[in-house]
Amino acid sequence: MSSVSLAYAILIISTSISAVSANLTLLLLFVSHLKLRTDTWGLTLNLSLCDMIFGINVIAVAIYGSLGGGTLSNNGIACKIMGFMLVLLQLASLNSLVWATIDKFTEICFPLRYTQIFTKRRIWIILIFLWIYAIVVATLPFMGFGDYIFNKDVYVCLPSLNSTTMAYSVMLLSGGVITPISVIGILYIAIIHIARNQAKRGTFFCNDQHCYYVPIRSYFRNTLILIVSAFYLLVCWIPSVTIGFYEIFHTHKVPSIAQMASTWLIVLTSGINPWINSLAQRKYRSALGESWQKLRRSFQNMCFSSESNQNEGQSSIQAPQCLPGQNITSSIQT
């Protein structure tokens, strides 16, 4: 194995581990904080599960292909299943992100009708159709419309994007990647425009007790998060889409270093998604801070209890015993 391949293997495995850890943290927050389970929390949960399982699959294949030195046969069932899982999870992840963005857009643009538009029942219907769409697209190579092959350069089973599978390849890249990212970008631009106009007018936020003025910097901070959300998707997906279209319409293969970089950027999105789309929000940050304080107090209590047990053991060992003279004195007094 060359030094470049070894560096790529270490990078892809470490990035996948970070993605699994970040999404697992978000899932633990959902388990420990019931206030995070809103009517639309199923979209965020679905996104986090897809990214976590995707990271686990990449770790398994990367370790087997790079560090283990093994390869998956293109005609083998293991490569087919692995490629199917990667396409399925990425399609489900991108479309979950699309609907999560639509949820944000509706909450900002239609605040009075938001609870009527997005209900629990409609969220479940969205998730069902989302998974049906992802399963159908990922199953098409099994029906002869495409193929899954093992890429030795990136140690991952991927869809075969070439001239022989042009129809499926163009459909996958256009409908599965470009369309969701375009919808997300358009919605983010609309949200930023609305936030900018709202910041110029000024806003008062009211609760049951009083109203207070929302400063303009809060809008700018939220706008910055939206810009970063749209920017990182473009940066992470444009290289893969460009390479895919190049291989479809040209017979030449791109350099392996370019394939490594594009694949790593796709894996990187699974680790960035929970931080940008969920953990950057105030309610998730406060929940994360509360969980950290609880964990810290539990560790302190464990350390204190262990120290107290040690001190009790030492005091019982070092307790003063009766000397011979004391025994005689006590016997005379009796």
N, C-alpha and C positions, 0 to 999 in steps of 0.2 A: 504494500500500500504506500502511495506517495505521501509526501508531507502535506500537500494540499487536500488530498482525500481524508487524511487523518484529522486535519484541522476542521474540515467540513463536518465530519462525523461527530467530533466533540461538540462543535457549535450547534448542530441540529439536535443532538441529544440533550444538551443543556437548555436550549431554548424550549424544547418540548417539556422538559421537567418543570421549567418556570411556568409554562402555560398550564400544566396540570395543577401546579400549586396555587396559582392565582384563581383558577376556576373552582378549585376545591375550597379555597377560602371563602369565595362568594356563596357556594352551596352551604357551607357551615353557618354563614350569617343568616341565610334563609331558615335554617333549622333552629337556630337559637333566638331569633328575633321575629316574633309573629307580626310586628308592625310593618315589616317589609313585604308581607304577603298581601299586596293589593289585588284589585280585580285583574290587573294586567301583568302580574308578576310571572305568569306562565311563559310569556315571551322571553323574559330575561333568564328564567330557569332553563328553557329549552336551548337558548343560545349558549349558556354556560355548560350544559351537559354535552352538547355537540363539540364544543371546543376542547373539553377535557378528554372525551373519548378519542377525538382526533389526535390529541397529543400522545395519548397512551399507545395508539396504533403506530404512530410515527416512531416512537421510542423503540417499540418491539422490532419493527422492520429495520430501523437504522442499526440497532445493536447486532441483529442477525446478519445484515449485509456487510457492515463495515468492520466491526470489532470481531464478529464471529467468522468472517470470511465466507459466508454462504451466499448463494444466489437463489432466487425463486424462478422456477421455470415459467416461461410465458404461457405455456399451455396447461400449467398446473392449476389446480383448484385453489391453492393457497394464494397465488398471485391474483386470481380473479376475484376472490372474496376480499382481499386487501384493497385492491383498486376500487371495487364496489363500495366498500366502507368509506374510503377517503372521499370519493365523489359524493356519496350520500350525505356525509357529515358536513362537507363544505357547502353543498347546496342548502341544507337545512340551516346551517349557521348564517349564511348570507341572507337568506329570506327571513329568518328570525330577526336579524338586524334591520332589515327593511321595515318589518312591521313594528319593531320597537321604535324606529324613527317616525313612522306614521303615528304611533301612539303619542310621542312627544309633540309632533306637529298639531295633532288634534287637541291636546291638552292646552297648548298655547293659543291656538287660533280660535278654538271653539270651547272656551272654559265652561260656559253655562250648559252646553249640551254634551260635554265630554262623558259624563257618567251614563248618559243614555246611548251614546254611540258605541263605546267600548264597555261591554258587559262580560261577565265570566262565560256566559254561553257562547257569545260571539268569539271570544278568545279561543275557546276549545275548538270551535268550528274552523277557525283560521289555522290552528295547529294541525288539525286532521288533514285539511287540504294541502297544507305545506308539506307534510310528510308523504302524502300520496304523490305529489308532484316530484319530490326528491327521489322517491323509490322508483317511479316510472323512468325518470331520466337516467338514474344509475343502473337500471336493469336493461336498457337498450343494447349495450354491448353483448349481453347474453343472447339477444335475439338476432344478431348478425349485423347490427347497425354501427358497430364499432368494436374496439378490442381493448383489453387491459394488458399492458406489457410491463416487465420489470426493467427500470432504468438503472443501469449499473453505475452511472455517474452520480446519481442522487440517492441511491439505495431505497427507492420507493416504487411501488407499482402504480402506474399512472395510465390515464387513457391514451391510446395511440392517436396522436394528432398528426396526420399526414394526408396526402392527396387521395389515398385509397378510402379513407373514412372522412371525406371532406364535409358531407352533409351533417353527420353527427358532430364533427369537431366544431364547425361553424355554429351550429345550434347550441352546443354546450358553452362555448365561449361567449356568444352573443346573448343568449337567453339566461344562462346560468351565472355569468360573471358581470358582463358589461351592463345589462339592464338593471340588476339590483344596485350596483354601485352608482349608476346614473340617477336612479330614483332617490337614493340616499343623498347624493350631492345636491339635487334640486330641492329636496325638502330642507336640507340644512341651509341652503341659500335663502329660502323663503323664511325660515325661522330667524336667521340673522337679520334679514330686512325688517321683520316685524319687531324684533328686539331693539333694533336701532331706532325705529320710529317711536317705540314706547319709551326708550331712554330719553329722547328729546322732549317728549311731553311730560315725563315724570309720572311716577306711580305711587299710590298709597295702598299699602296692604293692611287689611283689617281682620281682626279676630273677634272673639266674643267680648273682649274688654276694651280695646282701643285700636286706633289706626296709627300707623307710622309710615314715614316716607322711605321708599326704597332708593338708595343712592344709585347714581348712574354707573359707578364702578362695578356694581354687582352684575349689571347687564353686560358690561364689557368682559368681565371674567367668564360668564357663561357663554358669551359669543366666542371667546378664545377657545373654550373647550370644544365647541361645535366645529370651529375651523380645523382644529387638530384632528377631530374625528373624521372629517371629510378628507383631510390631507393624507393621513396615514393609510387610508384605504387605497387611495390612488397610487401612493408610493409602493405599497406592498403588492398590488395586483397588476399594475401596468406592465412590469417586466414579464410576468408569466403570460399575459394576454398577447403581448408583442411577439414573444418567442413562439407561442402557439400558432398565431396567424402566419408567421414566417415559415414554420415547418409545414404548414398546410399547403402553401402556394409555392414553396421552393423545395427542391430535393436536397439542398445542403443542410447539414446539421449545424446548430450553433455550438460554440465552444462549451466544454463541460463546465468551466468556471461560471459562465452565464447561467447555465441550468442550475448549478448549485446555489447561486445567489438568489435566483427567482424562487426556487423551492424553499429556501430558508426564510424569505420574506413572507411567503404564505403561512408557514408554521408560526412566524412571529405574530401574525394577526390574531392567532388563537390566544396568545399571552397578553396582547394589548387590549383585546375586546373587553374583558371584565374590568380593567382599570379605567378605560376611557368612557365606556357606556354605563357603568354602574358605580364602581367604587369612587369615581370622581364626584358623584353627587353627595350633597350634604348629609342626607339621611343614612346613606351607606357608610360615610366616613364616621358619623357619630356612632353607628352600630359597631363598626370596627374598633373604635376607641373604647367603647364599653366592653366589648369582648376582650380586648387587650388588658384592660384594668381588672376584669374578673380573673383572667388567666394569671396575671401578675399577683393578685391577692391570694389566689389558690396556691401558687408556688411559695409565697411568703409564709402562708399558714403551714404548708408542709415542712418547710425548713424550720419554722419555729417549733412545731410539734416534735420533729426529730431532735432538735437541740435540747428541748425540755426533757425528752426521754433519756437522752445521754446524761444530762445533769442529774436526773433522778437516780440513774444507775450508778453514777460516780458517788453521789451522796450516800447511797445505801452501802456502797463498798467502803467508803471512808468514815462510816459512823463510829463514834467512840465506843470501844468495848470495855467491859469491866476488868480492871486490873486486880491482881491478887490481893493487894491491900484493901481495895474497895470491897471485895467479896467478904474479907474478914470483918470489916467494919459493919457491913450490912448484917452479917450473921450475929455479931454481938448485940446490935440494936434490936434484933428480933428476939 
